[in-house]
Amino acid sequence: MKYSFVVILFLAFSVHSSVLFSDNFSDPVQTHLDWNANMQDHMNLNFNDNRLLVTNSNTQFSGLVITELSQKPDTFTLSVQISGSSQEANGAGVLFCYQGTGLNGYLFNIQGNNLVAVQKYTSGGHSSLFQKQSAYLTSVSNELKIVKVGGGFHVFINGEYEGGFSDSEYSSGDIALLAPPSSQTYFESVALTTEYEPPSPRNKFITSFEGDGALVGWSHLSPDPGSQITEEDGVLKMVTDSQGVGVLYYVSIDLENFAARTVVSHRSGNTNQLYGLFLMGEPVGNVPMAFFGIAGFRQYAVYEADGVSPVVLQPSNKIRGTALKQDGNTHFFLDTLDVVKISDRDHYIFMVNGDTLGRLPEVDFAIKGIGIFGHKGMELFYEYFGVEEGSEIPDYIRVIRTPMVKHGNIQNRRGGTFDLLGRRINTEMDSRLRSDVLKPSGVYISDHEGRKLIVR
């Protein structure tokens, strides 16, 4: 069974943490005593499956459900769990540091198209303090968490750090749940503590695509409407439009010295178009990018995109490339692509199936994301993606990945040892490698002398 996980690391600690307020809406009587709606003629509160259902029948104005706090510190962590996708919960959120009149305070809410935002409301109007399209919103339920330390604010979505901002308008205040006009919003829980969780940049992301199809953490860069991406059967399936511009699919992470890997199979389509890994700068405006790709016709290219210089493909028999049809059978090949930047080197190393094929001089832009791509007219299966900042691949261990042979609707593997994820390919007794228990920090295999080798 494939081992799938996404690992996001944060440095976190608590300083004299205590709970100031908490409600999971399991006690309707206590909730009735703790909260009060501001528009009695339009706001209706009900309970369903330990959730608070707030119905706002007003067609013009948002409604508030307010609780007055006995303690109002200027350093706190507030989290609110809301049911539904960003479209279903569009506009819903929480007003914190609420001053008791109008909408005066900070509004943290979900908006359509996976946007999250924080706005400041004063008697003179409102202004935007933070806005971001989050790749970590889900279609079922979402936790909005704000950490306030004096005039500093940190924004988290479902436990993942999204960014921060500073403002000194309000030091403290009450809490109010916000329901937009003509809406029904389910709130699952509210918690306010004195815990301070300082964020640190995301430095690792690993997945073997065994999720539920939501592909949490991933974002499109200039999505191609004619192309498709799905997660099913333990792979990410990328089908790019033959008339389109291709797909750039990325995760947000700051990188400097790192190791990245993907495992991909070219299933069908264009054999002279590139696919593989890419680095990117800040995803706004004209985004700088660098590409490390292979083509189904067993070629590769390493280049920084400038929109002017032509991309020259180089042949290499180290690449397995597209599927081979022979004697009624289809042989699907897997290629392992690595991009490594070592701290004392001024270039990136591009490896395919354990062999170095190219090098690219260090880019002059700050790397804010990394992803997988496919140019036009291809069907690609990505089996694995992993990146870790500060990681180097010591004494690189070549992992032999042999063809998958398809006989009609039956697939099996021939020869080899173990693949990147530690799955047994060759089960013969004389195999020099054997599988070992998978560890969260990487994949471990053992050689014939029992020594553990780490394959990231």
N, C-alpha and C positions, 0 to 999 in steps of 0.2 A: 504494500500500500504506500502510495506516495505520501511523503511527510510535508505538510503545507503549513506555513506560518508566516505571518508578517511581524517583524520585530521592530519596534520603535523604542529607542532608549531616551530616557530623561533622567536628569539628576533631580531628585526630589527629597525634601525633608520637611518635617513639621516642627514648628516652634510653638510650644505650649498650646497645642491644638485643643479646641473645645467647640462643642456644637452650640450655636446660638439659637438656631431655629431649624426644625425639620418637620416635614409632613409628607407621608407617602399615600395619603388619601384613603387609608384603610379604615379610618374611624370618622364616619360622616358627621357625628355630633361634634367632635373636636374641631374638624375642619369648619363646620358652621360657625363655631365660636371664634376661630382664629382669623377668618377671612370675611371681607365685606365687599360686595359689588357696588360700583359707583353709579350705575344707571339702572335703578330698580325696575323701571318700566320695560327695559330692553334686555337685561342680563338675567340669565337663568342658570343655576348651578345644579348639576345632577351627578350621581356616582354610578360608575359602571366598571366592574372588574378591577377594583382598587385604583381607579382613575377618576379624576375630576373632569367632568364634561362641562365646558363653559360655552353656552350658546348666546351669541350676540345678534339680536334681530334688527339692530339699528343699521340702516343702509348707508349711513354717511360717516359715523364716528366709531372709533375703536373704543372698547370698554375695558375697564380695569377691575381686577379682583385684588383687593389690598389687604396686607397684614401689617400691623404696627408693631415694630420691634421694641423690646425692652432695652436692648443694648445695640448701639450703632457705632461700631469701631470703624476706623479709616483703613484698616488692613483686614482683608477677609477673602474667603473663597465662596462664591455663590454658584450653585449648580441647579439647573432646571431640566427635567426630562420631559420631552414633548413627543407624542405619538404622531406617526405619519411621515410621509416624504416632504421634501421642500415645497412641492406643489400643494400637497394636502394641508400643510401647516403654514402656507404662505402668509406672512405678516405676523404670525404669532410669536410671542417672546416674553421677556421679563423686563420690567422697568425697575432699575436699582438706584440706590441713593435718591429715592423718590422723596420729594419735598412736601407732598401732601396736597398740592393744588395743581390743577391742569395736568400736563404731562411733564412737569419739571423734574428732570433727572436724566439718567442715561438709559436708553432703550437698546437692548441686545435682542435681536430677533432673526428669524429665518425668513428669507425671501425666495422667490421663485428661481428656478434655474440653478439650484444649489448655492445660492449666495447667502452669506451671513454678514450681518452689519451691526455696528454700534453707532448710535446717533445721540447727540446731546440736545436736550430740549430745555429751553429757557423761556421766560415770558416774552422775549423778543423774537422767538422762532426756534429753528433747529439747524444743526450742522452735522455733517458726517465726520466721524472720528476714525472709523475702521470699516473696510468692506473687502470681502474676499470670496471668490468662488471656491468652496471647500470640496475636496475629493473624498472627505471622510463622512459626509452626510449619508445616511442610509434611507431606505424606503420604508422602514418599519418604525423606528424610534430613534430619537437623537437627544444627546445630552449637550446642553449649552452651559459652558463653565467660564466664569470670569474670575480672575485673581487680581485683586486690587491691593497695592502697596503704596500708601500715600497717593501721589499723583501718577503712579505708574500702573498700567493695566495690561493683563495678559489674557489672550483669548484662546480657549480650547474647544474643540468639537469632538465629542466622543473620545475624550482623553488625549487627542492629538493636538499639539501646539500649532496654532495657525498664525500667530503674530501678536504685536502689541502696539500700544500708543500711550501718550501722556496727556493729562488734562487736570486742571486744578479747580474747576468750577464748583464741584460738590465733593465734600470730604466724606459724607455719610448720609444715611437716610433710611427710609423704609423700602419694602419690596411690594411690587404689584405685578400680577400676571396680566398680560395684554392679549385680548382677543380682537382681531380685526373686524371691520363691518361685515354683516351678513355671513357669519362663520360659526362653525362648531369646532372647538379645539379640545383635544384630550391632553390634560397635564397628568403626568405619572408620579412626579415627586419634585420636592423643593428642599434644598439643604443649604444652610448658611453656617460656616465654621470660621474659626480664626486661623485655620491652617494656611500656611504660605508655601506654595509650590513653585519655586523658581524654575523657569523653563531653560532648557539647553537645546541646541539645534538637533534636529533629527539626524542620526548618523548611520542608520541601517534600515534596509528594506529587503525582505526575502520572501518569495512566494513560489510555490509550485502549482498554482492555479487550481487548487482543490476547493475553492470557495463555492458560494451559492449563486454565482453569476453576477453579483453586485460589483465586483472589481473595485472594492474600496481602496482608496489611496491613489488611483489612477486618474489622469486627466488627458483630454484631447488637446493638442495644439493645432489650431486651424482644422477642425474636423471636416472630412470629406463626406458629403451626404450620400454618395454612391457606394461607400465602403462600409464594411461591417466588422464589429469586434464582439465576440461572445466568449464566455467562459463555460466550458462543458467538457465532460469526460476527462478531466484532469489536464486540460490544455487551454491556452488562450488561442482561439481561432481568429485569424486576421484574413479577411477577404477584401482585397483592394480593387477598386473600380478601374477597369481597363482604360476608361476615358477620363479618370480623375487625376488627382495629384498625389495620391498615396495617403498613408496614415503615419502620424507622429503621436505616440502614446507614451506618457511620461509620469514619473513620480517626482514630487518636489523634495529636494534634499541638497544641502550645501556640501560641495565636494572640493577637495584639494589634492590629497594623496589618498588613493582608494584602490579597491579591487572590485570589478564588476563582471558579471557572467550572465549569459543567457544560453539556452539550449533550444534550437529551432530546427524544424523540418520543412523543406520546400515541397509542398504536396502537388501543386500543379500551377500552370500559368506561365507568365513571362519568365524566361531564364536569363535575360540580360539586364534585368532591373535589380537594384540593390535592396538588401534587408539586413537588419542587425541591430546595433546599439548606436545611440547618439547622445551627446552632451549638449546642454543648452544654458543660456544665460537667463536673465530675468524675463518671464513670459509676458512681456508687454512690448508693443511697438514692433520694430524690426529685430526679432530675436536672433542673437548670434548662436550658431550651432556648429558642432563638429561631428563627423560621421565615421563609423567603423563598420563597414558592411561587406557582405559577400553576395554573389549572384548564383542562381541555380546552375548556370553553365560553368561553374567551378572557377570563378574569378572573384577578385576583391578590390576594394578601394578604401583608402584612408585619407580624409581631407577635411579642411575647415571651409564651410560654405561661405562664398563671397558673392554669389550670383553672377560672376563673370568668368572665372577660370573653369575650363572644361574638366570633367571628372574622367580620369583615365583608369580603365579596369586592367588589372594584372592577373594572368592565369596562375593557378596553383593546384597541384594534385593533392594537396593537404585538405582541400575542401571536398566534402562528399556531394553536396549540392542537391539537385532535384531528383525526383523519383525515377527509378529505372524500371521499364517494362520489358520483361523477357519471358518467353515460353508460357505466356498466360498468367504470369505472376507479376505483381508490382512490388518493387523493393523501395521502401521509404527510408531515407537516410536522416540521421541526426547529426547536426554540427554544433559543437560547443565553442562559443565565442567569448573571449576574455579581453577586457581593457584594464590595464594596470598602470597606475602612476605611483612611482616610488619617490619618497621624500627628497632624496639627494639627486634626482634625475630631472632634466629639463624637457622631458618628452613623455608621451604615453606609448605604451607597448600594446600592440594588437596581436592576439594569439587566436588561432583556430585549431581546435582539436589538439592543443598542447604545443603547437609549433608557432613560433613568432613569424608573422608575415609582414608586418609593417610597423612603422613608428611615426608619430605625429608630434611636432614641436608643441610645447605647452601653450595653451591658448591664453590670450590676454584679457579674457572676460571672466568675471566671477561665475563659477558653475553653480547654478541654482536648481538644476534638475537633470535627470538622466532617464532614458527610456528606450523603447524598442520601436522599430519603424519598418515599413514596407512600402516600396514605391509601387507604381500602378500595375494592375493586371496579374495579381498573384493570389494563391491560397497558401497561407503559412500557418503552421502549428508551433506556437511557443510553449515549451514544456516547463521552463524554469526561468526565473529572473532573480538575481541577487546583487546587491551592492552594499559595500560597507566602507565608510570613511575611516582612514587611519589603518586600513588593512592592507597587507601585502601578501602575496602568495609565495611562501618560502619553499625552495626546492620543488618547484612545480611538478606535481604528479600527473602524468598523462592518464586520462581516463578513456579507455577504449570503448567507443560507442559504435556498435555494429548495426547493419541494416535491420530494419523491421521488414519481414517478408509477409506479404499478404496473399493467401490462397483463398480466393472468393471473399467470404466474409470473416475468415479466420486469420488472426495475426499472431505471429510468433517471432522470436529473435533467434538468430544463429550466432554461435560463437561468442567471443568477447569475455569479459570478466564481470565487473560491476559498473553501473552507470553513475552519473554525477550524484544522484540522490541515494546511493547505497543499495539500489534494488538489484537483486541477483539476475544476471543475464545468462551466465554459464553455470549450470548446477552440477557439472561433472566433478567427480571426486578429486581430479588432479588439478583443479583450478588453484592458482597461487594466491588468490585473494578470496576472502570470505567476508560476508556482511557483518556489521556490528550494530549495536544499538545506536539509533539516531539521537543526537544531542541538539538542544536548542541553539547552541552557539555555532553549529556547523554540521557537516556530515563527516563521520569517522569511518574509515575502513582499516583493516589490518592486513599486513603482508604475511608471507608464509612463516616468518619468524615471530609473529605476534605483535610487532610494533605497530602502534596506531599512527595512521597518516590522516591529516586533516585536509579535506577537500572542501573549499568554500564555494 
